[in-house]
Amino acid sequence: MAHRSLDRLDKKILSLIAEDARIPFLEVARACNVSGAAIHQRIQKLTNLGVLKGSEFIIDPERIGYETCAFIGLNLKNPEKFDDVVEALRQIPEVVECHYTTGEYDLFLKMYAYNNHHLMEIIHDKLQPLGLSRSESSISYNAVIDRTLPISGMRVADTILSDDEEE
């Protein structure tokens, strides 16, 4: 994965939109002392580079009935079936994250269920048939830290882009 050097303006833009994705570009432009067109172009550049991957509304799972958040480590009987298992996991809407990790598990999942009984049904009816040698579940009581990557700690390029590059 390539590291992208970002200048101070990129960092300032990212900081503002990370705090409020619905902030108008003109408000970002005023805060950065540049034109609205410059902000639009920078946002487009950051999107094209893959730094920005869209914007989204964040839904509180508990408020729509998903009261159980669980982390599940999976070990596959047949690791060669990895791609098939990942594709099958994509079809389970309660699975919100799937990580290929080092350590004890082949895959590590984050998922939501309506309650513990629903979680047990998902594990039994949807996960076990995927060819697991074993699984281990942990239920989260509460997320005590829940945030995105801190923009303030991001590396900044040593030089600011020239005026021609800023537009």
N, C-alpha and C positions, 0 to 999 in steps of 0.2 A: 504494500500500500504506500503510495507516494505521499510525502509530506508537502503540504502547500504552505509557502511563506505568505503571510498576510501582513499588510501594512496597518498603520494606526487607524486609518479611515475604515478599512474592512473590519477591524476589531471593534471600533465604535459602533458601526452599523450592526454587527452581529450582537453586540451587547444590548442595543436598544430593541431589536426585533425579538431577541430571546426573552426579554422581559415582557413584551407585549407584541405578539405576532400580528395583531390587528392595527398597530400604529400606522398612521398614514405616512407615505413616503415624504410628503412635504414637511411633516413634523420631524422626521429623521433628518431631512436636509437642513432644517433650521438648527437642530442640535449639533450638526456636524459642520455648519458653515459652508455648505456647498449647495449646488442647484439640485432641484428635484430630479432633473434628467441625469445628473451624476449618480444619484442614489439608485435610480432605476437601472442604470447601466451596471453599477457595482452589484446590485442584487442579481441581475442577469448573469454577470461574470461568476459570482459565487455559486449560482445554480449550475451553470455550465461546468464548473470545476468539480461539482459534486459536494461542495462544502455545505450548501443548503439542499435539503431534500424535501422541499415543499413546506406547507404549513398545515396545521390540523387543529381541530377542536379536541380537547382531552375530556373524555367522559369518565365520570367517577363510577367505577364498576358497582360499588356498594349501593349507590343511589338507584341503580336499575336492577337490583336484586341479586347481584353476585356477591355474596357475603363471605366466601372462602377464597383466599388467595393461597396457592400452593406452589412450592418449588419441588420438582421431581427429577431425580437423577435416573437415567435409563442406561442399562447395559444390554447390548444386543447379543443374541445367540450367534448371529451370523453378521459380523461387521461389514461384509461385502454388500449387504442389503441396505447400507446406510442411506443411499439416495432414495430408495423406495420408501424407507421409513420416514424420512424427512417429508417426502411428498404426501404420504398418508397423514402426517401431523399437520400439514397445511390445511387439510380438510376438516380438522377438528377446531371449530371456532373458539372454543374455550382456551386453546393454547395461544398465548399472546407473544411469547418469546421462545425461541429454541436456539441453544448455543452448542456448538461443537467445541468441547473443552479438553484441556489436559487434565490429568488426575484420575480420579476413581470412576468417572462415568464416561460413556461414549457421547451421550447427549444430556443436556441439562435444560429443563423446561420451566417456564413460569406460566401458570394457568389460573383461571378463575372458574369457580363453580358456585351454584346457588347456595349450597350448603355442603356439609361433610358427606351426606348420603349421595348427593349428586357427584361429588368428587370421586367417591368409591365406584359409582357406576361408570364414570369416564375411564378410570384406571382399569376396571375389570372388562368393560365392554369395548373400549376403543384403543387403549394402550397395550394391554396384554396380548391381544391377537396380532400385534405387529412383530412378534418374534423376539420378545425380551427374555434374557436369562434372569434378570432381576430388575427391580425398581425400588427406589427409596424416596419417600415423600416427607416433606416438611411443610407444615401450615404456618403461614405468617399471621401473627396476631394483629400487627399494625406496622406500616412503613414509617419508621421514625425519621428517615431522611429520604426524600423523593424529589430529585432535581435533575436537570440536564447538565451537560458539561459546563463548568464555570468558564465563561468568556474572559473574565478578569485575569485568569491565570494563563491565558493563551500566549504563546510566543508571538512576538511582533517582528516583522522584517526590519533590518537595520536602516533601510532607506525608505522614504516615502516616494510613491510613484510621481513621475513628472506630471505637469499639468495636462499634457497631451494624453497620458495614460489614464488619468483620473476621469476623463470624459469618455 
